[in-house]
Amino acid sequence: GVIDTSNADGSKMEVVSVLGQVGGPVVTDLVEVFSLCAIGSSMAGASVSLVDFFEDAIGILSEKKPSEQIKSSPVVSGGEFA
């Protein structure tokens, strides 16, 4: 069917209220559940990507060779300065 948008305020159309008027409370509940699932999955995806990023960063930092760590140090064995 055709949805009447004359009840929309200005250029913004509140989808939940319009669908609630057309489809009833069941449609309104389904739209709210869908919105909550979308927000939850976005938060889960962001969390997983952050964890993956930090795992990669820690892995790269811990792969330094001992010779590179000595070169980056201002003091060499025996107390001599580099």
N, C-alpha and C positions, 0 to 999 in steps of 0.2 A: 504494500500500500504506500500511499504518499504521506509523508510526515509534514504536518502543518508547522511552519517555522514562524508564524506570526506571533507566537508567545515568547520568542527568543528576545532577549534584551540587547538591542543594538546589533553590533556585528558578532558578538559572542553568543554562541548557542550552547546552553548547558545540555549536554547529551543525556545525562542521567535523568534529568527532569522531563525532557521531551520523550525519551523512550519509556519512562514510567507512565506518562499520560497515554501513550499509544499502546504499550504492551502490558501495562499493569504492574503490580508489585513484584511478580515473579521475574519479569525482565529487569526491573530495577535491582533486585537482589543479585541476579546473574551478572549484571554490569559491574556492580560493586565487588563481587567475588573475583571477577576477571581483573579488575583494577588492582586489587590487593595482590593477586598472583603475579601480575606484571611488575609491581613494585618489589615484591619479594624476590623474584627471579633476577631483577636488575641488581639488587643489593647482593645477592649470592654471587652473581657473576663478577661484580666489582671486587668482592672479597677474595674470590679464587684468583683473580688476576693479580691482585696485590700480593698475595702469598707467593704466587709463582714468581713474580718480579723479585721479591726479597730473597727467595731461594736461589735464583740465578745470580743476584748481586753478591750474596754471601759465598756462593760457589766460585765466582770469578775472583773475589778478594782472597779466598783461601788457597787458590791455585798458584800463588806467587812462589817462585823457586827460592830456596835458601840463599843462593848467590845474589838474587835481586834484592832480597831483604838486607844483605850486608852492604851492597852498593848504595842503597837508599839511606843507610845509617851514617851519621856524621862521624862516628867513632868506629875504627876498625879494630880487630883483635890486637891486643898488646898495648892498648891505650893510645895508639897513633891516630891522628886526625886524617880524614880522607882528603 
